[in-house]
Amino acid sequence: MSRLDDIPSSPGKFKIDKSSYFNRLRFQSSPIKFAFISFFLLCLISLLFLRSPPSVNSSQSDPSRRSLRTFTYGGPAWEKRIRASARTRTSSNGMTVLVTGAAGFVGTHVSSALKRRGDGVIGLDNFNDYYDPSLKRARQALLERSGVFIVEGDINDVELLRKLFKIVSFTHVMHLAAQAGVRYAMENPSSYVHSNIAGLVNLLEVCKAANPQPAIVWASSSSVYGLNTKVPFSEKDRTDQPASLYAATKKAGEEIAHTYNHIYGLSLTGLRFFTVYGPWGRPDMAYFFFTKDILKGKSISIFESPNHGTVARDFTYIDDIVKGCLGALDTAEKSTGTGGKKRGPAQLRVFNLGNTSPVPVSDLVSILERQLKVKAKKNVIKMPRNGDVPFTHANISLAQRELGYKPTTDLQTGLKKFVRWYLSYYSGGKKAAAR
Ligand SMILES: O=C(O)[C@H]1O[C@H](OP(=O)(O)OP(=O)(O)OC[C@H]2O[C@@H](n3ccc(=O)[nH]c3=O)[C@H](O)[C@@H]2O)[C@H](O)[C@@H](O)[C@@H]1O
């Protein structure tokens, strides 16, 4: 029984009055009818508009829950900054590199190293808030002082990418923009698909259509080895058992790279980074937030594998990674296609960039304790089912042979540099870290 039927007095009359009123509206007054329908449609459109994802220059959408922002670009002053930043110092054989994710940890260091040696560099970054964007802004300011301009935009923005390729004839793309982090993939899976798969495809689409096509070097990850137990991890080992969605998207990226190399003749080099750390690092990584928490007197969780086994990582210092990136750019052959058509076989490579000496996480904590001169409040727990793997260990002989890659910084030395930077960046040490 509907609630209307509960009305005790004259329900018929009530109903008759109501229907005759609507009958009058429907059949006798077309202007009122028109106004009523228009108002209804307007409300519906507004509702749909408000519910749809925000547009970025109206050519892209961002399903990530974090990056709800729009970008503005264009104009003669903007183009002038791009041209200035892209200028090479050594006019003969300098590269012109588009660095995506330039305000990120590795992106900042690579951009700065390229600029220092005279290459032309244009950065691209969407400045999302996966971690404190003010750190990204500080890195941007650092790069600006050395003459690197970062364009604010997303790799999914096809119009922006086309525009950049129209203004600058990039010889290389160093693709570092990605949704990083292993554990966050369980919280926000779509951001990984958006950046690491859709974004990569979008970028490769623009690269394949460019004339000339650039050579592309991009960041894969040690996480592609997943549950592989054969150590040290070699590029020939199986990578078909990813333990996290993050790893799965990086593995997918390697397959996508194969496709674009095969169909369009794009020169592609994937670099499997092994837990990169150092100054200007990522606050979502363990060594970074352990430092912060130790200084704040907060307890930290140290994971252990089943049967009290240690969890270890082949921690790799940022300067060594930068050398590997530059080595990959320097040895990258030209793409063979033009304007979307393949003209011959092109280079396709994958390299491990690790340190070759895994260190237990508990040792990492001991080193931090010594350098911070503060005892950590340790909470040893069984590794949660969060996508983490128990250990990583790189075999780097291929990168050594082909890129001249030779890591020289051990964890103790690298962490010392990180801690020095951390304390000076969050000046005031303990006090500032507690902010
Ligand atoms: O090598 C890689 O490819 C990956 O390296 C890191 O991932 P991860 O090695 O897991 O680095 P952290 O998140 O800094 O963790 C380091 C170690 O600390 C452990 N950990 C982490 C968090 C925590 O609370 N406790 C803890 O013991 C982890 O299990 C891991 O063994 C990066 O976060 C990834 O983006 C990157 O792709």
The ligand as an ORCA input file, in Angstrom:
! r2SCAN-3c Opt
* xyz 0 1
  O      62.600     -1.626     -7.101
  C      61.538     -1.222     -7.521
  O      61.205     -1.413     -8.663
  C      60.584     -0.489     -6.621
  O      61.295      0.013     -5.503
  C      60.494      0.601     -4.528
  O      59.689     -0.393     -3.927
  P      60.250     -1.149     -2.659
  O      61.477     -1.910     -2.978
  O      59.113     -1.925     -2.102
  O      60.710      0.043     -1.695
  P      60.113      0.578     -0.314
  O      58.680      0.797     -0.400
  O      60.964      1.698      0.084
  O      60.360     -0.651      0.657
  C      61.683     -1.066      0.971
  C      61.635     -2.266      1.861
  O      61.095     -1.898      3.123
  C      60.075     -2.806      3.488
  N      59.091     -2.072      4.328
  C      58.303     -1.140      3.775
  C      57.410     -0.433      4.544
  C      57.321     -0.688      5.900
  O      56.519     -0.090      6.654
  N      58.146     -1.640      6.439
  C      59.036     -2.339      5.689
  O      59.759     -3.201      6.218
  C      59.513     -3.339      2.190
  O      58.929     -4.598      2.371
  C      60.785     -3.403      1.343
  O      61.445     -4.598      1.576
  C      59.637      1.709     -5.093
  O      58.719      2.181     -4.138
  C      58.921      1.279     -6.344
  O      58.262      2.393     -6.901
  C      59.941      0.697     -7.283
  O      59.449      0.370     -8.478
*
